[in-house]
Amino acid sequence: MSDQLAAETVAASGAAQEPRRRPGVLGRLLRRPLALIGLAVIIVTVGGAVFAPWLTSFDPNDQMFDGLSLEGAPMPPGGKFLLGTDLLGRDLLTRILYGARTSLIIGIVANGVALVIGSLVGITAGFFRGWIGTILMRFTDLMMAFPALLLAICLAAVLSPSLWIVALVIALVNWVQTARVIYTETSSLSRREFVEAERSIGASTPRILFRHILPHLLPTIIVWGTLGISTTVLLEATLSYLGVGVQPPTASWGNIIFENQTYFQAAPWLVFFPGAAILALALAFNLVGDAMRDILDPTQRGRL
């Protein structure tokens, strides 16, 4: 009996000494209230964009006879039109739901292309250094010298504005920040002992880049990818509002505000609801991106 008790005591003490498994990235993300709010807003927005045809019975471009008052003014929120109608009698909720598709498509595509370009430039310049790195980073500095909004307006004005052209324009002005950050980290990693050891045993450049450099850069790329979507959404809305972004009748949160700004005092909901959608989505991606940075940044892990 005493032997059995001793064995149970040893087993219990051994179990107590075993380190608890650290929760994964998703588990730590879900423990943050602000990140949870951001995730909820993103999920609701994505759900509204994907299921828009089933969430509303109207077409985003339908100009309905009962969508305007007898005086020709937009209908206020309530009744048949939950968020009211715009100056052409179109259902505002429907246009906001379909506008979410535009913002998300441009945000994901433009930010993805910017990440790829910035990562390639930063990794190439940071790893090879020398004249290759000098040329690439001086070009990056040149691009950073131009105001991003002004450059985007110029490019959008030269090219015919459309959904994919706007995504390309935003990608061409947003890659520079990523390139600068990736360049700094790659320069530091390429001088580390494990990279020098790989070189000394004759490892090829692709092996060093893909097996040793890139895995260390993935957390930074993920964080910048998350944070960059909010910037992209805001830039797309700005371009559409200025008339050089997504063109009507395609619904976009920016051009919804542009089309209805003359009714701001008489029908403030026409500006408030799409403006609130832009603010909520941009803030949501910022909240999630900040949480991801704190979780994935090695310098922050000991303080969490």
For each residue, the residues with C-beta under 8 A, 3 or more apart:
1: 4 5
2: 5 6
3: 6 7
4: 1 7 8
5: 1 2 8 9
6: 2 3 9 10
7: 3 4 10 11
8: 4 5 11 12
9: 5 6 12 13
10: 6 7 13 14
11: 7 8 14 15
12: 8 9 15 16
13: 9 10 16 17
14: 10 11 17 18
15: 11 12 18
16: 12 13
17: 13 14
18: 14 15
19:
20:
21:
22:
23: 27 28 31
24: 27 28
25: 28 29 292 295 296
26: 29 30
27: 23 24 30 31
28: 23 24 25 31 32 295 304
29: 25 26 32 35 39 288 291 292 295
30: 26 27 35 36
31: 23 27 28
32: 28 29 35 36 291
33: 36 37
34: 37 38 287 290 291
35: 29 30 32 38 39 287 288 290 291
36: 30 32 33 39 40
37: 33 34 40 41 284 287
38: 34 35 41 42 283 284 285 286 287 288 291
39: 29 35 36 42 43 284 288
40: 36 37 43 44 284
41: 37 38 44 45 280 281 283 284
42: 38 39 45 46 281 284 285 288
43: 39 40 46 47
44: 40 41 47 48
45: 41 42 48 49 100 104 277 280 281 284
46: 42 43 49 50 100 104
47: 43 44 50 51
48: 44 45 51 52 55 97 100
49: 45 46 52 97 98 100 101 104
50: 46 47
51: 47 48 54 55
52: 48 49 55 56 94 97 98 100 101
53: 56
54: 51
55: 48 51 52 97
56: 52 53 91 93 94 97
57:
58: 62 64 90 91 94
59: 62 94
60: 90 91 94 95 97 98 249 251
61: 90 249 251
62: 58 59 90 91
63: 67 88 89 90
64: 58 67 85 89 90 91
65: 68 89
66: 75 80 89
67: 63 64 74 75 81 85 88 89 90 91
68: 65 72 73 74 75 85 89
69: 72 73 74 75
70:
71:
72: 68 69
73: 68 69 263 266 267
74: 67 68 69 84 85 86 87 89 260 263 267 270
75: 66 67 68 69 79 81 84 85 89
76: 84 267 269
77: 81 82 83 84 92 269
78: 81 82 84
79: 75
80: 66
81: 67 75 77 78 84 85 91 92 93
82: 77 78 93
83: 77 91 92 93 96 269 273
84: 74 75 76 77 78 81 92 267 269 270
85: 64 67 68 74 75 81 88 89 90 91 92
86: 74 89 90 92 95 256 259 260 270
87: 74 259 260 262 263 267 270
88: 63 67 85 259
89: 63 64 65 66 67 68 74 75 85 86
90: 58 60 61 62 63 64 67 85 86 94 95
91: 56 58 60 62 64 67 81 83 85 94 95
92: 77 81 83 84 85 86 95 96 256 269 270 273
93: 56 81 82 83 96 97
94: 52 56 58 59 60 90 91 97 98
95: 60 86 90 91 92 98 99 251 256
96: 83 92 93 99 100 251 253 256 273 274 277
97: 48 49 52 55 56 60 93 94 100 101
98: 49 52 60 94 95 101 102 251
99: 95 96 102 103 251 252 253 256 274 277
100: 45 46 48 49 52 96 97 103 104 253 277 281
101: 49 52 97 98 104 105 251
102: 98 99 105 106 163 236 246 250 251 252 253
103: 99 100 106 107 233 236 237 252 253 278 281
104: 45 46 49 100 101 107 108
105: 101 102 108 109 163 167
106: 102 103 109 110 163 166 167 170 232 233 236 246
107: 103 104 110 111 229 232 233 236
108: 104 105 111 112 229
109: 105 106 112 113 164 167 171
110: 106 107 113 114 166 167 168 170 171 174 232 236
111: 107 108 114 115 171 174 225 228 229 231 232
112: 108 109 115 116 171 225
113: 109 110 116 117 167 168 171 175
114: 110 111 117 118 170 171 172 174 175 178 228 232
115: 111 112 118 119 175 178 221 224 225 228
116: 112 113 119 120
117: 113 114 120 121 171 175 178 179
118: 114 115 121 122 174 175 176 177 178 179 182 224
119: 115 116 122 123 178 179 182 217 221
120: 116 117 123 124
121: 117 118 124 125 136 140 175 179 182 183
122: 118 119 125 126 178 179 180 181 182 183 184 185 186
123: 119 120 126 127 182 183 186 209 213 214 217
124: 120 121 127 128 132 133 136
125: 121 122 128 129 132 133 136 137 140 179 183 186
126: 122 123 129 133 182 183 184 185 186 187 189 190
127: 123 124 186 190 205 208 209 213
128: 124 125 132 133
129: 125 126 132 133 187 190
130: 133 134
131: 134 135
132: 124 125 128 129 135 136
133: 124 125 126 128 129 130 136 137 183
134: 130 131 137 138
135: 131 132 138 139
136: 121 124 125 132 133 139 140 179 183
137: 125 133 134 140 141 179 180 183
138: 134 135 141 142
139: 135 136 142 143
140: 121 125 136 137 143 144 176 179 180 183
141: 137 138 144 145
142: 138 139 145 146
143: 139 140 146 151 173 176
144: 140 141 176 177 180
145: 141 142
146: 142 143 150 151 173
147: 150 151
148: 151 152 173 174 235
149: 152 153 235 238
150: 146 147 153 154
151: 143 146 147 148 154 155 173
152: 148 149 155 156 169 170 173 235 239
153: 149 150 156 157 239 242 244
154: 150 151 157 158
155: 151 152 158 159 169 172 173
156: 152 153 159 161 165 166 169 239 244 245
157: 153 154 244
158: 154 155
159: 155 156 165 168 169
160: 165
161: 156 165 166 239 244 245 246 247
162: 165 166 246 247
163: 102 105 106 166 167 246 250
164: 109 167 168
165: 156 159 160 161 162 168 169
166: 106 110 156 161 162 163 169 170 236 239 240 245 246
167: 105 106 109 110 113 163 164 170 171
168: 110 113 159 164 165 171 172
169: 152 155 156 159 165 166 172 173 239
170: 106 110 114 152 166 167 173 174 232 235 236 239
171: 109 110 111 112 113 114 117 167 168 174 175
172: 114 155 168 169 175
173: 143 146 148 151 152 155 169 170 176 235
174: 110 111 114 118 148 170 171 177 178 228 231 232 235
175: 113 114 115 117 118 121 171 172 178 179
176: 118 140 143 144 173 179 180
177: 118 144 174 180 181 224
178: 114 115 117 118 119 122 174 175 181 182 221 224 228
179: 117 118 119 121 122 125 136 137 140 175 176 182 183
180: 122 137 140 144 176 177 183 184
181: 122 177 178 184 185 220 224
182: 118 119 121 122 123 126 178 179 185 186 217 220 221
183: 121 122 123 125 126 133 136 137 140 179 180 186 187
184: 122 126 180 181 187 188
185: 122 126 181 182 188 189 216 217 220
186: 122 123 125 126 127 182 183 189 190 213 217
187: 126 129 183 184 190 191
188: 184 185 191 192
189: 126 185 186 192 195 212 213 216 217
190: 126 127 129 186 187 195 213
191: 187 188 195 196
192: 188 189 195 196
193: 196 197
194: 197 198 212
195: 189 190 191 192 198 199 208 212 213
196: 191 192 193 199 200
197: 193 194 200 201
198: 194 195 201 203 207 208 212
199: 195 196 202 203 208
200: 196 197
201: 197 198
202: 199
203: 198 199 207 208
204: 207 208
205: 127 208 209
206: 209 210
207: 198 203 204 210 211 212
208: 127 195 198 199 203 204 205 211 212 213
209: 123 127 205 206 212 213 214
210: 206 207 213 214
211: 207 208 214 215
212: 189 194 195 198 207 208 209 215 216
213: 123 127 186 189 190 195 208 209 210 216 217
214: 123 209 210 211 217 218
215: 211 212 218
216: 185 189 212 213 219
217: 119 123 182 185 186 189 213 214 220 221
218: 214 215 221 222
219: 216 222 223 296 297
220: 181 182 185 217 223 224 296
221: 115 119 178 182 217 218 224 225
222: 218 219 225 226 292 296
223: 219 220 226 227 289 292 293 296 297
224: 115 118 177 178 181 220 221 227 228
225: 111 112 115 221 222 228 229
226: 222 223 229 285 288 289 292
227: 223 224 230 231 285 286 289 290 293
228: 111 114 115 174 178 224 225 231 232
229: 107 108 111 225 226 232 233 285
230: 227 233 234 281 282 283 284 285 286 289
231: 111 174 227 228 234 235 282
232: 106 107 110 111 114 170 174 228 229 235 236
233: 103 106 107 229 230 236 237 278 281 282 285
234: 230 231 237 238 278 282
235: 148 149 152 170 173 174 231 232 238 239
236: 102 103 106 107 110 166 170 232 233 239 240 245 246 252 254
237: 103 233 234 240 241 245 252 253 254 257 278
238: 149 234 235 241 242 245 254
239: 152 153 156 161 166 169 170 235 236 242 244 245 246 254
240: 166 236 237 243 245 246 252 253 254 255 258
241: 237 238 245 254 255 257 258
242: 153 238 239 245 258
243: 240 255 258
244: 153 156 157 161 239
245: 156 161 166 236 237 238 239 240 241 242 252 254 255
246: 102 106 161 162 163 166 236 239 240 250 252 254 255
247: 161 162 250 255
248: 255 259
249: 60 61
250: 102 163 246 247 255
251: 60 61 95 96 98 99 101 102 255 256
252: 99 102 103 236 237 240 245 246 255 256
253: 96 99 100 102 103 237 240 256 257 274 275 277 278
254: 236 237 238 239 240 241 245 246 257 258 274 278
255: 240 241 243 245 246 247 248 250 251 252 258 259
256: 86 92 95 96 99 251 252 253 259 260 270 274
257: 237 241 253 254 260 261 270 271 274 275
258: 240 241 242 243 254 255 261
259: 86 87 88 248 255 256
260: 74 86 87 256 257 263 264 267 270 271
261: 257 258 264 271
262: 87
263: 73 74 87 260 266 267 270
264: 260 261 267 268 270 271
265: 268
266: 73 263
267: 73 74 76 84 87 260 263 264 270
268: 264 265 271 272
269: 76 77 83 84 92 272 273
270: 74 84 86 87 92 256 257 260 263 264 267 273 274
271: 257 260 261 264 268 274 275
272: 268 269 275 276
273: 83 92 96 269 270 276 277
274: 96 99 253 254 256 257 270 271 277 278
275: 253 257 271 272 278 279
276: 272 273 279 280
277: 45 96 99 100 253 273 274 280 281
278: 103 233 234 237 253 254 274 275 281 282
279: 275 276 282 283
280: 41 45 276 277 283 284
281: 41 42 45 100 103 230 233 277 278 284 285
282: 230 231 233 234 278 279 285 286
283: 38 41 230 279 280 286 287
284: 37 38 39 40 41 42 45 230 280 281 287 288
285: 38 42 226 227 229 230 233 281 282 288 289
286: 38 227 230 282 283 289 290
287: 34 35 37 38 283 284 290 291
288: 29 35 38 39 42 226 284 285 291 292
289: 223 226 227 230 285 286 292 293
290: 34 35 227 286 287 293 294
291: 29 32 34 35 38 287 288 294 295
292: 25 29 222 223 226 288 289 295 296
293: 223 227 289 290 296 297 300
294: 290 291 297 300 304
295: 25 28 29 291 292 300 301 304
296: 25 219 220 222 223 292 293
297: 219 223 293 294 300 301
298: 301
299:
300: 293 294 295 297 303 304
301: 295 297 298 304
302:
303: 300
304: 28 294 295 300 301
